[in-house]
Amino acid sequence: MKLLLPLLVLLATACSSVETAKEDPAELYKEAIQEIENDHYMLAIDKLREIKNKFPYSKYAIESQLKLGDVYFMQESYSEAAAVYESFRDLHPKHERVAHAMFRLGKSHFLDSPEIVSRDQASSERAIAAYNDFLVRFPSDPQSPEARGDVAKLESRLAEKEWEIGEFYFKRGKSDAAKRRFQRLVERFPKSDAAARARRHLDTGGSKP
């Protein structure tokens, strides 16, 4: 019996700690951070969601939403991360860490976009839009140079896609359609290498791609 008493006390203390954590958003958030540090991302996600659901008016609910986006980002679940960051931006436009959310929104779309030009580039368009929003609001943010660099890469990629489509039309004898594509390319991405090729094509009257 004497041996059982310490064990019972230990179990009671453990149960009490668990109950306390369940009713304390600060403790739950602390546990979620520990799970992230241990690379237990699914457990962290569960705890962060629990905070948002059980304590929606707590400051930890806001922190949990942002951290949830970060966990998805670390997992390379970029579409999920983008959805969370976008929601955070819309719900908390004046939060002290909204710049982080806006940058990561652009970065998530950027990393989710295909490098192969011929594939659907909708994510590239979304990334440019998100990055531009970020750069308008936070032009001097430490992450702004990285955002500008990513935008340049994305614009070059989209310019090449426009060139490919114009070239496709031209080779099939659809000169008017090709011309419209090349004009659009020059207007949207005037500094790109593809735009230089498009100008040469337009200057020659469409005699060659």
Summary of the structure (lengths in Angstrom):
residues: 209
radius of gyration: 25.4
end to end distance: 91.5
largest distance: 99.0
contacts: 626
relative contact order: 0.06
helix: 77%
strand: 0%
